[in-house]
């Protein structure tokens, strides 16, 4: 049995703002969501700029049904709070609590690349100073990366398939892809899916900086510049994105607003290197091809790609190579951009937030500019939408995520048609 899957709700916590409306307004205005890091000794890491969520106030959720109260908040790491807030917004946006569906056919799949790193550090300090007896009894359930999915289930009553995909920077995209398959193949009727991350700590900045992944730029406008020849590494971000995936006939019957159809999913692995993408782009290109094949589309049918586009030297040129392999001559015709030019790299949440951008782009016929780009790179010679925002019909689009370890994931979205 193969069923159609559509997106009927969106929720986001991002460096451009908490809530999809504020986030999307920032995207359309080409605002930079970066700020100078505070509360951390930037001299020791050399990293000065990050995509920090500045407007998330947990007290705003204390009296909101389906979120968390003050007591619960003390037992939740920040990455989990972000996810619960985004899931609540997505469910509210969908216009249904899905109480008409068997709870065992409603699932949650929200991934995280790192989980509770901030909490781990603070509890480790306690351990060093006072011994293992002083480690919080809540440390383990607060830190483990699957707790975001688990907590969302506790708040929604969704009892179906529930797990956390942890595949580094591809976590959010893999989570959405696996949720898509569960609905398409008849195991679920609805699923909250996405990713979440909260990594604003010196330890994380230091780790990524030492492997030469982060930019040390102090220019907010030129810190994250995907596909630009002067790119020098990514800007580390944080946040969460969660979407409601729903079986098409159920969504149609209740008159739901549908942003887009999720029609294909490709997942591959480079099998090449711990951190570097495959230079030929072969495996990432195959992921794109598989997603288009499942959606029943040809490269010429795809108008837009939301690229992984990290602003690192290797990713951007190798992803360009991958697009050329997957699209052939059509690679020079498709519009490509990188949302990371405005919000940085949200790690496990990146693909989920970028999926929201892709769905909105189809829904509104809008493709944002890759902000900050100035200097062309001969190895990145495709159309990265560097001049201006573009208003056009988007019939179909891809969203790419490429994670450390060689994990590649591509989602294929298309405008909803009444019949196949």
Secondary structure, 3 states (H helix, E strand, C coil): CCCCEEEEEEEEEECCEECHHHHHHHHHCCCCCCEECCCCCHHHHCCCEEECCCCCCHHHHCCCCCCCCHHHHCCCCHHHHHHHHHHHHHHHHHCCCCCCCCHHHEEEEEECCCCCHHHHHHHHHHHHHHCHHHCCCCHHHHHCCCHHHHHHHHHHCCCCCEECCCCHHHHHHHHHHHHHHHHHCCCCCEEEEEEEECCCCHHHHHHHHHCCCECCCCCHHHCCCCCCCCCCCECEECEEEEEEEEEHHHHHHCCCCCCEEEEEEEEEECCCCCCCCCCCCHHHHHHHHHHHHHHCCCHHHCCEEECCCCCCHHHHHHHHHHHHHHHHHHHHCCEEECCHHHHCECHHHHHHHHHHHHHHHHHHCEECCCCCCCCCECCECCCCCCCCCEECCCCEEEEEEEECCCEEEEEEEECCCCCC
